[in-house]
Amino acid sequence: MDQQQGNPIIQEALTNIREMRTLAGELEVLGYRTFSTPGLDVVPGDCVRQLREALDALDLTQKKIKAAGRALYVINTPKLAMTADAA
C-alpha cells in the first residue's frame, strides 16, 4: 500500500466530502420538491427568486465539492489517476 493511500487524514477528508455531497444532494431534492408544490404561485416572487438563486448556488457547491474530492483522490491514488488520464 502506498504511504499516501494509507493516510488517515486523506481518508477522513474523502469520507467527509462524500457526506457533504450527499447532504447537498438532499438539500437540492428538497428545493425541487418545494418548486413542485401545488399552489406555489401564491408565494411572493421574491421568495421564489431567492430559492432559485439558492438552488443555483447549491448546484455550483456540489460541483466544487466533487472537484475537491477528485483532486484529493488524485493525491491519494496518483497511480490510478495517471492510468485514468492515459485512457
N, C-alpha and C positions, 0 to 999 in steps of 0.2 A: 504494500500500500504506500502510495506517495505521501510524503510528510505533510504537504498541504491538504491532501484529500482527507486526512485524519484530523485536521484542525477542528477542535470542538467549537471554536468561535465562529468559523465559517459555516459549520453545520447548523449552529443555532441561528445565525443570520438567515440562512436559506429557509429554515423552518419558519422563522418569523415572517419572511417575505411571502411564503406560501399562504400563511394565515392572513396577512394583510390583503392579498389578492382575493381570498375567499370572502373576507368581510366587505371589501369594496364591491364585489360581485353581488353580495346580498343586499347592500345598500342600493345598488343600481336596480335590482329586481323590485325592491320596494318603491323606488321612484317611478318606474314604469308602471307598476301596479296602480300607483296613485293617479297617473295620467289616464289609465283605462277605467277609472271610477266613473260610473254613470252620474251625470249631473255636475261634472267638474266645471261646466260653463258658468256656474253661479259663483265660482271662486274668483276673487278680484284678479284682473290681468297681471298686476304687479307680482302677485304670489306665484302665478303660473310662470311668469318670466324668470323669477328668481329660481324656481325649481328647475326650469330648463337649463339655466346657467350652471346650477349646482351639478346637474347630471352631466353636462358637457365637461365640467371640471373633474368630475369623478371618472369619466372616461379617460381623460388625459392622465389622471392619477394612476389608474390601472395600467396604462401603457408605460408610465415611468417606473412603477413598481416592477413590472415584468422585465423592463430593460435592466433595472438594477439587479434583479435575480439572474438574468442571463450573464451580466458582467461578472457577478460573483461566482457563477457556475464555471465560467471560463477560467477564473483564477483558481477555483477549486479542482478542476479537472482539465488542465491545459492539453493533455494528450488527446482527449476526446474532442476538445474544441478544434484542435488542428485537423483532426480527421473530418469533422463536420465541415470545416472551411474548404477542405480539398474536394469534398463530394459535390 
